[in-house]
């Protein structure tokens, strides 16, 4: 049982959640995806898949068709499926775009850990600018130092408020091309980076209920051609059955995420109204995936995931909205968020409803906090 001390609890910063897609619009997106599918598949092609470095396309024909569907759906010139999920997609795009030693413009914030590894491996020289300050961004862009910029669609810092569309537009006006990390944002927000004018959107299809390890780069034809040229090895190809599996899964994601966003909003409203004892503050945030940040009235955040697991919650992620994750997720804050605000670690948990309704999420939180408040040995 935790005993109250004189430790002053931290306060959650104001967050600026990205807009979500209403349910009716999500249904329309599902239908549009199937229209794009019908334009590139016929007959039994949706039931059969090939494999290998097929002469001509240099990849499975089924994979090429799925790539055409995705390019069509996102209004892009081309798309390339890659191995390595979202990290592999970002790595493939940046490898195709920048040269070792080149300056690359990035946001002044903790870099997502796997992206940092990619940047280190490429040997680029990153230059930081605060994307929340549009004038500072325009000044940096006007220096003529940069060919490329990287924009993370979701928030790297809890207090980030920049509009990704405005950032991309400013880059385009200065002749600077953009690679957008659209993980956790694509199909949940009204438009992906490439739909906002970026040269590439990179994201994981595993996070969209697809098979493990499959990612995609959607964007400008010259960049995608380079990605495809670099990925010439048969072992690096996304095989036809993987591509079909990803496409099938993608068809229900827009509606699934619209429902999840609605549930998250309901949970936040109920917690803010005081429905659960032990909750001090709640924020909706795009801290990686769209989630609830729940600041407790005592520093038991590290113990809460294990307690919640006893009542049916998932205590850690697999792919953050992968096909494996159906139970509500009760977990620590993301590493990049903790790098930015380490004082929140003992007090704050993130909760994602996943496929559950608000009643279950609230019930698990209430029972978990009550269990943590019980004396040991009971």
KOLSEPA-733950 format. One record per atom (N, C-alpha, C, CB): z, y, x. Coordinates in pm, whole numbers, plus 50000, padded with zeros to 5 digits. Last residue first. Glycine has a CB too. Example, Ala and Ser with C-alpha at 12.3 -4.5 7.8 and 13.67 -1.06 7.14 Angstrom:
% residues 2
507084977551285
507144989451367
507875000351290
505724994051408
507804943151319
507804955051230
507804967051320
509054955351131
END
This chain:
% residues 378
501964906649690
501994904149544
500914894349506
501824917349465
501584911949953
502394900349920
502474897449773
503744902249973
501594947649951
501164935050010
502124923849971
501074936250164
501414966249646
502124962449767
501634949149820
503634961849742
498304981349541
499374971449518
500074968349649
498794958449456
496194996549596
497445003649577
498614994249555
497335013049460
494024980449597
494434986049725
495784993049716
493394995849776
493794975849322
494184964849410
494674970049545
493004955149431
492895000849236
494194995849189
494694984649279
494094990849043
490425001449357
491445011249398
492835006849353
491115025049340
489204980249217
489354979749362
490424989249410
488024982949429
489194988748951
489964976748987
490194976049137
489244964148939
487475011348973
488835012548920
489695000648966
488805013348766
485094999949072
485805010149149
487245011249103
485105023649136
484424982548862
484684977248996
485464987349079
483374973549067
484055001248652
485094990948643
485434985348780
484634979648549
481845016048740
483135022748719
484275012548716
483115030948588
479894995648743
480205003248864
481595009648852
479125014048889
479854987348473
480264977948578
480664985448704
479124968048609
478965010748343
480255004748308
480744995448419
480144997048176
476385016148441
477505024748479
478855018348451
477405037948406
474714985548543
474954997048457
476195004548499
475084992648313
472814974348834
473914973948738
473944986548651
475244972448811
471134972949045
470574969348914
471604969948803
469974955348920
472484999249223
471464988849232
470964985449092
472014976149304
474375019649243
474475010149131
473554998149144
474165017249003
475985026449540
474655026049479
474725015749365
473535022349584
478265046349708
478085036349603
476665037749548
479145038049488
480115052649999
478885054749921
478715043149825
477635056150014
483325067550054
482445055950046
481165060149974
483145044049973
485705085350248
484515085550162
483735072550169
483615097150199
487755085650432
488025090350297
486885088150198
488345104850301
487115079850690
488265072750632
488465075750483
489515076450707
484835096950735
484765082350748
485895075050677
484765078550893
484765124250743
484715117950611
484885102850615
483405121250545
484585133051001
485885134250935
485935127650799
486255148750921
481935132051082
482805120551111
484155121051041
483035119551259
479215142550995
480515145750935
481485134250957
480365148650783
477085133851155
477135147851113
478515151851062
476085150351005
477615107251184
477395115251305
477535130151273
476005112451365
477635100350917
478905100550988
478795107951121
479395086251012
474885101550865
475795110250791
477145111350862
475995105050648
473985081451036
473555095151061
474445105050986
472095097151021
475215058950918
475545062851054
475165077351082
474865053751154
476345063450576
475345059850676
475745065150813
473965065250635
479625053050463
478545062650473
477575058450583
479095076750500
480265018850355
480565031050430
479385040750423
480895027750578
479925007150014
479735006150158
480155019250223
478265002750193
479004988849750
480124997249792
480194996149943
481494992849722
476404983449528
476754983949669
477914993749690
475534987949756
476104961549249
476394974949302
476854974149447
477474981949216
473664935049291
475014939649257
475214953849310
476084930049314
471174931649407
471234933449263
472594938949220
470944920149191
469264927749672
470384936049629
470334938749480
470394949149706
467014914449749
468284907249755
469414914749688
468644904549899
464894931549750
464954921849641
466284914249639
463814911949653
466424962849853
465534951449870
465694942049751
465844944050003
468044984949859
467134983349746
466074972749773
466454996549715
468694979750157
468884991550072
467804992249966
468885004350156
468604955450266
467474964150294
467564977150217
466184957150262
471324948650256
470354939850321
469134948150360
469944927950227
474634963650285
473234963050240
472444952350314
472564976450260
477864951650177
476974957050280
475534955550232
477184949650418
479204941449959
479974949150057
479144954850171
481064940550113
478484942449617
477934939049749
478644947549853
476374941249755
481024933149376
480154942649445
479574936649572
480914955549477
482874916049254
481454914149229
480514923649298
481214914949089
485464918549327
485174920849186
483674921049158
485794934049141
485514915549594
486264905649516
486014907149366
487754906949545
484214938249681
483474925549685
484184914849603
483304920749830
486184957349678
485174957549572
484394944449566
484214969149592
487534950849915
488224949649787
487224948949673
489184961349766
485544956750101
486044943050090
486774940849958
486974939850207
485214985050055
484124975450034
484594960950019
483144976350149
487864996650118
487354995549981
486204985649965
486915009049935
488665000650374
489114988350309
488454986150173
490604988550292
487705025550445
487305014050526
487655000750459
487955014850663
488975042850265
487545040150250
487105027850328
486735052150295
491495052450242
491345037950235
489875033850226
492105032350114
493145078250242
492195073350342
492075058150346
492595078350479
493045091649906
493795086050018
492805079250113
494885076049968
491335099349717
492495107949737
493445102649844
493255109649606
487865097149824
489075091949763
490245101449789
489395077949817
484655106249745
485775109249832
487065105549760
485785124249874
481665091349724
482935092149651
484055094449751
483195079249566
478395096849681
479425097949782
480725100549709
479105109349887
475905076949546
477075085049516
477975085149639
477835079749391
472415079449643
473675072449621
474725082349573
474145065349750
469285072149768
470005080549672
471265072949631
469125084149547
469405062350116
469045060049978
469815069849888
469345045449938
470365086850325
469445075650322
469025073750177
470105062550382
471675104350103
472175100450233
471575086750265
473745100150237
471175122149883
470135113849943
470535110950087
468735120849937
473855122449644
473255126549770
472125117049807
474315126949882
476275133949424
475025126549435
474335131649561
474105128249307
479765132649481
478515139849496
477365129749486
478465147549632
483155136349391
481955128149390
480745137249404
481855119549261
486675134749465
485405141949453
484265132049447
485215151849571
488825117149422
489065131449437
487805139649415
489625134449575
490005089249261
488775095949302
489035110949305
487575092349205
492345080249157
492125077949300
490845084149351
492105063249328
491315068848839
492385074048924
492095070549070
493765068248881
488395076248675
489015066548765
490075073448850
487965059848856
487605097848520
487755084848454
488465074548542
486405079648414
487115124748579
488445119148602
488675105448543
489455128248549
484635135448576
485485138348460
486865132148471
484805133348333
483465124448796
483835138548804
484755142548688
482585147448804
482925099348689
483925100548794
484395115048808
483385095548927
480915105948502
482175099848457
483275100948562
481935085148421
478915116448667
479495124648561
480845119148516
478545125448443
478305094248826
478815106548887
479505115348784
477675114248955
477305076548632
478535073148705
479145085748766
478235062748816
474975090648556
476045088048459
477365084948528
475665076548366
473495090248792
473905103048735
475045101248635
472715109848667
473085062648819
473845069948919
474345083348867
473005072149042
471435057948597
472775052048602
473645059448703
472705036948638
469145071748678
469835075748556
471265070248554
469075070848432
468395057148901
468745071348917
469535076248796
467475079848936
467805032448779
468895033548875
469345047948894
468475027549009
465545039348625
466775034748559
467975036248653
466635019948514
463805045548833
464115055748733
465405052048659
462945057348633
463635021048964
464315032149030
464625043548934
463465037249145
462255005548774
463565001248823
464325012948885
463404990048926
459835019248752
460745018848637
462155015048682
460245008848531
458775015349017
458965028648959
459965028748844
457645034148911
458764986049057
459704994849126
459845008549061
459274996549268
456914968648957
458064971748871
459044981548933
458794959048838
454924966949154
454554970849018
455744974348931
453774959648953
455824956949393
455754971449378
455514975749233
454654976949466
455504929649380
456844935249368
456794950149335
457634933149497
452724927549419
453334922749295
454704929049273
453454907349297
452524937749681
451894944749569
452504940349437
450384942049568
453934918649832
454384932549830
453804940149711
453994939649960
452334896249786
453744895949745
454274910249735
454594887749845
449974904149911
450004901949766
451434902149713
449334888649731
450904905150178
450364917150113
450394915849962
448944919850161
451574878650225
452604888950233
452164901650159
452924892150380
449114866350200
450144862850104
451284872850106
450684848750132
447674877950419
447294880450280
448384877350179
446104872550247
449814891850677
448924881850620
448724884150470
449484867650646
449704917450891
450364913650766
449404904250695
450734926350675
449384910351241
448814913051109
449804909850997
447544904951089
450284902951486
450804915351431
450314918451292
450454926551520
448924880451557
450354879251531
450974891751473
451064875751657
446394890551611
446604882451492
448074881051456
446014868751510
446184924351724
446604910551745
446814903151614
447874910251827
445654950951675
444524941651670
444954927051678
443574944551783
446824976951630
447394964651575
446324953751563
448034967351436
445254997751716
446384993451800
446924979951757
447485003751796
443544999851496
443004996051626
444104990951719
442285007951690
445325008751301
444674995851285
444094990851418
443564996751179
445995033751405
447035023751378
446425009851372
447775027051246
443455045451402
444125043051530
445245032751513
444695056351587
443015046751129
442075039251213
442705035951347
440785047151233
445045064051053
445125050051011
444175041351093
444795048750861
444055087951166
445335082351211
445435067551175
446515090251150
441675091551025
441635090151171
442925084051224
441405103651236
442505093050750
441665082250798
441685080550948
440285084350754
445885099750659
444595104450708
443815093050773
444775115950806
447755074850477
447445088450516
446025090950560
448325092350622
450435052850511
449415057750419
449055071950461
449905057250270
451705024550648
451385038350681
450225042350590
451015040050835
454245001150562
452915006650542
452855021050592
452515006050393
455824968850620
455824983250601
454404988250585
456504990350718
457704939550597
456404945850572
456584960750547
455694939150452
460154925950629
459404930050746
458094937350722
459124918550824
460234904750347
460904909850466
459884914350570
461844899150524
458274915750061
458774905750156
459394912250280
457654896250199
459504941549829
458504933349895
459114923549992
457504942049966
461284959349720
461304945649668
460224936649727
461154945949520
461184981449875
460594982349743
460364968449685
459264990249748
462004976050124
462924984050043
462414985949901
463154997650108
459674963850210
460854955350190
461884962850106
461464951150326
458034984550261
457814977650135
458924967550108
456444970650135
458965014650414
459165000150408
458824995050269
460614996550445
456695040550523
457835035150450
457815019950448
457845040550308
455175071050589
455575058150646
456775052950568
455905059450799
452435091150543
453685086750484
453975072850537
453635086950327
450595115850717
451005101850704
452335100850631
451105095150841
449985142050684
448955133450742
449325118650733
448705137150887
450935158050372
451195152750506
450045144050554
452505144750508
450645166650109
449775172250211
450015167350352
449895186650210
452035153649921
452385167749939
451555174350049
453865169049972
451245128149948
450835134949824
451145149849829
451525128649703
452575121850180
451115122750185
450575129650060
450495108850200
455265121350085
454805131150181
453305132950183
455285127450316
455285115749727
455495111749865
454925122349957
454835097949892
456845130649446
455645129149529
456045124849669
454825142349535
459275128249300
458015130949230
456765128849314
458015144849179
461115099349423
460885113749411
459525116249349
460995120649549
460655072149416
461855077249350
461735092349328
463125074049435
458305068149553
458375063349415
459665067249343
458235048449413
460005073549855
458735070749789
458965063549656
457825062349880
462605074249962
462135085149878
460895081449797
461845097349962
463295054250139
464295058050039
463815068949943
465555062850109
460905066050371
461855055750332
462925061650241
462495049250457
459135084250471
459325083950325
460235072650279
457985082750256
458695104150721
459505092150695
459855092450547
460805091650787
455595117750791
456765118350704
457415104550693
456385123550563
453975136551026
454305122750992
455605123150912
454435113551121
451625163151033
452955158051000
452955143150972
453515165350882
450125188551245
450045176851158
451435170451142
449045166551216
449635222851240
450475212051294
450455200451196
451925216951320
448465245751147
447615236051214
448385224851282
446785242851315
449985261750994
449995264651137
449125254851216
451425264151190
449695250650745
449215264350764
449125268050912
450125274150691
451025226350786
449575226550767
448995240450791
449215221850625
453685235650797
453075228750912
451545229250902
453555214050921
454015245750540
454135254650654
453495248550779
455615257950681
453745221750394
452795232750374
452825242450491
453085240150244
456015207850481
454675202450509
453625213350496
454355190750415
458015224650375
457945222050519
456545217150557
459005211550561
457525222850102
457405235850169
457275234150320
458615244650136
458035195450060
456715200950034
456505214250103
456505202449885
460785193150118
459795186850206
458375192250185
459795172050183
462985218850116
461985212750029
460925206350119
461355223249930
466335216450246
464915220050257
464055212350157
464425217450399
468995211750260
468495216750132
466995219550135
469225229350094
471715193250394
470295196950400
469805201050262
469455185350454
474335184850404
474085197950351
472625202350357
474915207750423
474235160150527
474645160650387
474325174050324
476125157750375
471265154250713
472595160050706
472955161550559
472665173750781
468985141350635
469625136950758
471055142250767
468815141350880
467655131850318
468495140750396
469045134150522
469645145750311
464165121850294
465555122350248
466395130050350
466115108050225
461945126750467
461945131350328
463375132250273
461105121950240
461695139550783
462355129050705
462495134150563
463755125150765
458925147250972
459765151950862
460375139850793
458955160650761
457635156551281
458175145451201
459115151351096
458935135051291
454565171351392
455975172551353
456355160051273
456215185651269
452115178751644
452685170151541
454145173851515
452565155551582
451415197551828
450325191651749
450885184351628
449485182051835
452975227451943
453055214351879
451745210351812
454175214251778
452935253052041
453365242352131
453155228452074
454825244152165
452475275951896
451315268551947
451665256852037
450435277852022
454345290851766
454345291151913
453135284251974
455605284751967
454475287251496
453565297351547
453485298051698
453955310551494
456525269251465
455155264551445
454145274451504
454885262451296
458695286451505
458465275351598
457015270451587
459435263751569
458355303151282
458345308751417
458045297951519
459685315551450
458665285151072
457365291951091
457255297951230
457185302950985
461375278351111
460325268251122
458975274851148
460265259750994
462595302451057
462735296751191
461665286051214
464145290751211
461905304250788
461385314250881
461485309251025
462155327550866
463285282850674
461835282750671
461235292950768
461335285650530
465795264350743
465465278350770
463955279450783
466185283450900
465965237550725
466525245050614
466205260050625
468035242950608
465095227850963
464115228350855
464655235450731
463685214350817
465755239951267
466455237551141
465445239051027
467655247451122
464265221651531
464325234051453
464995230551320
462885240351430
463915206751853
464575207651723
464445221451662
466035204051736
461665186852015
462135200652005
462675202451864
460985211052037
461285158852228
461565164252096
462115178452107
462565155352021
458905145152407
459935155352424
460175161952289
459515165952532
458355109352420
458015122952377
459185132352406
457655123352226
458565082352481
458665092052589
458235106052549
457835087652703
458615060952314
457335067952328
457365078352439
456975074652197
461315053552322
460305044552377
458955051352399
460125032852285
462495075052190
462825072352331
461755063652395
464195065652343
461425071851937
461135084052012
461425082152161
461965095751958
462535046751867
461095048651875
460745060851960
460495050051735
465265053251865
464765043051958
463265044551977
465115028851907
465275071351654
465645075951788
465155066151894
467165077851798
464715054351443
463715064351481
464005069751621
463695075951378
467095040551428
465905033151470
464765042651507
465455023551360
468895062051349
469075054351473
467795047251519
470165044151454
467825094351264
468055080651217
467955071251337
467025076651105
469375121051435
468155113551409
468535099451363
467245112951536
471235148251319
471275134951377
470025126951337
472545127451333
469165178151346
470115169551273
470185156251346
469685167651123
466705197351321
467955198151397
469045190951319
468345213051426
463625178851297
464715186151233
465945186151323
465065179951095
461005182651545
461845174851455
462945183851398
462465162551528
457935182351719
458885190351641
459665181551544
458155201651565
457275172152040
457235168151900
458315175651825
457425152751884
455325173852332
456395179652252
456185176252105
456465194852272
454535145352536
454145155852443
455365161052368
453075150552345
455305123552684
455535136652740
455175148252649
454785138052865
452775102752551
454005103952630
454125117852692
454045093252740
451305115552244
451175110352380
452515111352452
450085117952458
451015106651893
451475114952004
451335107652137
452925119051983
449785088151703
449645102751694
449925110051825
450555107951589
450295061451733
448905065451715
448725080551727
448405060851580
453035062251745
452305057051861
450835061351854
452405041651867
453575071251488
453845080151600
453145075451727
455345081051625
452755048551337
452145061751315
452355070851434
452725068151189
454385027951437
452935026751444
452265040351429
452425017251335
456945037751377
456565035351517
455045034651531
457205022351568
456855038051099
457045050651173
456595049051317
458525055151167
456525010151057
455535019751008
455635032951082
455705022050857
458814999051169
457514995751225
456435005451182
457124981851186
460705009850993
460755013251135
459415010451201
461865005551206
459974997150754
459855011550768
459865016150913
460945018350693
458634966250886
459154974150773
458994989150799
460624970750747
457394950451072
458504958751117
459064968051012
458084966751233
453794951951038
455044944551049
456144954051097
454904932351145
451764970650804
452244967350938
453504958650929
452534980251020
448874982250639
450094974350633
450474969950774
449924962050539
447455013350607
447535001650693
448884994950675
447325005450841
445105033350428
446455028050442
446395015750531
447085024550304
443315064250359
443405050250401
444875046250407
442715047950538
443355088650226
442095083750279
442155068950313
441705091650400
445295089249917
445105090850061
443755085250105
446235084050139
446485086149667
445505096649687
445225099549833
445945109049620
448095064949618
448745076849675
447745088149703
449455073149804
446215046649516
447375050449435
448005063449486
448415039349435
444435043449733
443985048749605
445155054349525
443245037949525
446125031449920
445465044149952
445005051049824
444265041850046
446795008049778
447825017749812
447225031349848
448675012649929
444274995349758
445044998749637
446055009749668
445764986249580
443694991350028
442835000149948
443535004449819
441514993049915
445694972850092
445674985950158
444824995950079
445144984550302
444774951649937
446054957949903
446144971649969
447244949049947
442404945850078
442354950149938
443654957149897
442094938149846
443384938150327
442514949950318
442444955050174
441104946650369
444724914750254
445474926050308
444674938950295
445854923550455
442504899350185
443514902650083
444344914650127
444424890550055
441254896350430
440584904050325
441554908150215
439424895950265
443194900250727
442884892750605
442224901750499
444144886450549
441284917650980
442554914350916
442224906350792
443414927250882
438794925651048
439774924051155
441164920951106
439814936251238
436594929250884
437764937850862
438804936850973
438404934450730
434904912051088
434534923351003
435724932350981
433974918550869
436634881551078
435534889551135
435084900351036
434344880551172
440114881751032
438824878750970
437734887451033
438884881050816
442614870251162
441794881651204
440374878951157
441854883851361
444644856750887
443954857051014
443164869651040
443054845551024
444214845250548
445024848450665
444124849750786
446114837650689
444134850550186
443644844950312
444544849650426
442164849150338
445084840849856
445234849649971
444714842650096
446714853849990
445024842549498
444694835849623
444784845849737
443274829549618
445454857649277
446174844849284
445904837349413
445794836149166
443834879149277
445274881849270
446114869149276
445594889449143
441324867749265
441774873249394
443264876749394
440974885549428
440064857649046
441254850549091
441804856149222
440954835949108
438774888248931
438864873748915
440184868048963
437744867048987
439414914649171
438714908849057
438974893749051
437184911649065
440634945749295
440744931149284
439964926649163
442244926649274
440284972849277
440044966549407
440184951449407
440974972349507
440874982149026
439694987749091
439324980549220
439905002449120
443274970648964
442084965448897
440804970448962
442094969448749
444934987349118
444794973249152
443534967549091
446014965249104
444765011248979
444265010649117
444054996249160
445235017649213
446025002548745
444645007348740
444005007148879
444585021648681
448564997348844
447744986048797
446284990148781
448284980648664
449355023348899
449265013749007
448415001748967
450665009049049
449425033948643
448425039048737
448255029648856
448805053048785
451605020248534
450275018048478
449175022648574
450145025348344
453625031148694
453375016748694
451965013848642
454425009248607
453445057848614
453125054048752
452835039148763
454265057948847
454335056048351
452955060448377
452525056848519
452815075548355
456985049048402
456115039648330
454655043148356
456415039848178
457815072948520
457825060648598
456945049948534
459265055348613
457675090148306
456745092248417
456685079848505
457165104548501
459775079548156
458415079348102
457375081448210
458265090047995
462015084048331
461585070648295
460145070448244
462515065048189
461555108748594
462015104248462
461375090948423
461705114948356
462345107948932
461245106048838
461805101448704
460205095948892
464295134149095
463925120349065
462825119948959
465155112249018
464755157249366
464415154249227
464015139649212
463265163449178
467425153449601
466015154649570
465775151249423
465165145649661
470545171049612
469765158849587
468305162049556
470375150849471
472325186249809
471145191049739
470225179249713
470415202249820
475895191149825
474675183849853
473535189049765
474875168649830
478665206049983
477695206649874
476445199049916
477355221449837
480905182550146
480045194450142
479175194350017
479165195350268
484155172050058
482735168850062
481915181650060
482335159749944
486875177850268
486195181550145
484715178050159
486385196650112
489605157550395
488405165750408
487825168750271
487355158750497
493185160550351
491915153550329
490725162850349
491875147550188
495685163850585
494865171550492
493525164450473
494645186150545
498565144650605
497185146150650
496365153350543
496565132250682
501105138750538
500755153050538
499325155250586
501725160950626
500815109750324
501265116850443
500865131450430
500655110650574
501555082850105
501045096350122
501655102950245
501345104849997
500845049750193
501885059550162
501365073450196
503205056550241
499155022050057
499095034350135
500195043750090
497725041250121
500004988050085
500005000050000
500005012550088
501245000149904
END
